[in-house]
């Protein structure tokens, strides 16, 4: 986990990428690059909100920010310089607003703006407008790149231009931010739930998941290696959902996440997933079985030992006392301090009725409600 302060700036992390050398690129108000040991920052001209990054076939790192499109080149090892392409647009087109995605398809570089596409062929731009009441929504699926235009439908990006693949009449009337193809066909992650295209579109997420996505606002989506889905929201953290559209697990700040807004989710080369948030980036294990426990979920003091009791309860021994994990089926749970055990214990031995706990200067015995010294050094 890296906080924005570790970048050297207090800025939103919008997007992340990993190159063939394992370096991590994060788009914030600047390009942030982590080489495994340290972070370096590189400005994107005078712009900010670097939401779009794509690795090019020629080693360039294509980038889009507020009223800015272009690319970074690595002029020497670890040193990146930005080159703007804005001057190649007509004057009346140069205020491109926010850039929400970019990619290279063959020899064509796409920049996805709020209401238009910019196609760069290496010499000049082609501008294709897509006006509507909402912005365009870029989607990466497998090795392909798509976008959703609410009024007309889902488009696949090709070297010669965008191709309408699924008309709006077969889609839910909501923004689509993610897609995956499974044995039953195409699954769509939309602002009102998970759907399959059809006339009408068929919702597969149950009422609980659909309401959670709607209320907390869909922000990102990614399929996981075990067939489940990771769903990022604006205000409700990260959801792990089954292919049947059922909530399996919810991660939020109570489970150790740095923020409830999960702006992007991207797999890395080691089977983990990088997520970006307004306060930094973090990596989680792809099966979604891991929780981080810290003061946000009730655990106080430096942990000295974890003990699993015969009845399956998990206890954490810290410098501030003994804490018991109280979990649920859908989240990592909270640690609650056992009120009678407030000393700094180092070891715990379960008994038939209670437990023995070692501390500096002696051993205590607890029956679950009271504690008394059993031995004093």
Order of alpha helices (4+ residues) and beta strands (2+ residues): beta-alpha-beta-beta-beta-beta-beta-beta-beta-beta-beta-beta-beta-beta-beta-beta-beta-beta-beta-beta-beta-beta-alpha-beta-beta-beta-beta-beta-beta-beta-beta-beta-beta-beta-beta-beta-beta-beta
